[in-house]
Amino acid sequence: MTKRLDLRVDFAFKSLFGTHGNESILAAFLNAALRFPDDKKIQTVQLLDPHFNKENQEDKRSILDVHAQLEDGSRVNIEIQLNNKHDMEKRTLYYWSKMYSSQMKEGMDYGELCKTITINIVNFRYLSHIHDYHSTFQLYEREQKLLLTDMLEIHFMELPKLLIKWRNREVDPREDQLVRWLLLLEASEDEEITQVLEEIAMQEDQVLKKAMDEWERVSQDPEVLLAYEARRKALLDEKSALKRAEKLGEEKGKQIGEEIGEKKGIIKVALSMIQKGLDTQTIAEFTSLTPEEIDKLRHQ
């Protein structure tokens, strides 16, 4: 059997969940993640340009997020993180605010702004004081626990916590669809999970079957594999840089290491893609480098 892409790598995740033609897969994941009642299930989603903050070209944002609009106008952004950069809450609020404010057009009334949801899937333990793998945050009054508005909704899904529950048989993908979809992200490294999900796909879940078939297909696509390997290597470089920075024991060291690791990783991705013969537009899309920067790399 073909070695499948690791869906925890953001490029692979977007290839499956954030690609035109796979909207039904994304809708199924969101229905499971957002726990909509049966009469409010998402039927269709519209994939949007993830560059929702175009006025600042230097703004830190991931072009590998999955950004979508639901039927009621709600916006959803999904980000998957392999490495703990120790800034998740600030990153999340920043991305949420940009996504929320990007809806506002000239002459538009505030009442027309739609609910904005961010979903963070992380491959590390983040909320140490919470045992559950899925946490949802909204705006509440501290004492009365009164919801101020449902316009803000932030989700954290911690894969390591889910795996512990899976190994302890505390969760069942046959009964919980979110468990099903999140375990899919771990399936490339676990034959038992793969087997269980394949059985569910064949017996009862046609969308999961479509997802697994598409996963198999993209894992054999030469162009996808080139970009995937470049991105995976960049993430490994970033992880190494973060570890080196953490050993310094100082916040300044962490910041410098992170910035250097990210920059070097981006350049290595671009150089690898140049060597493989990919065009400038494709390289720019997956690295956020400008065409001018890419041309300089070509002539090094």
ABEGO torsion letter per residue (X at the ends): XBBBBBAABAAAAAAAAABBGAAAAAAAAAAAAAGBBAAABBABBBBBBABABAABAABBBBAABBBBBBAAGBBBBBBBBABBAGAAAAAAAAAAAAAAAAABBBGBBAAABBBBBBBBBBABBABAABABABBBBBBBBAAAGBBABAABBBBBBBAAAAAAAAAAGABBAAABAAAAAAAAAAAAABAAAAAAAAAAAAAABAAAAAAAAAAAAAAABAAAAAAAAAAAAAAAAAAAAAAAAAAAGBAAAAAAAAAAAAAAAAAAAAAAAAAAGBBAAAAAAAAGBBAAAAAAAAAX
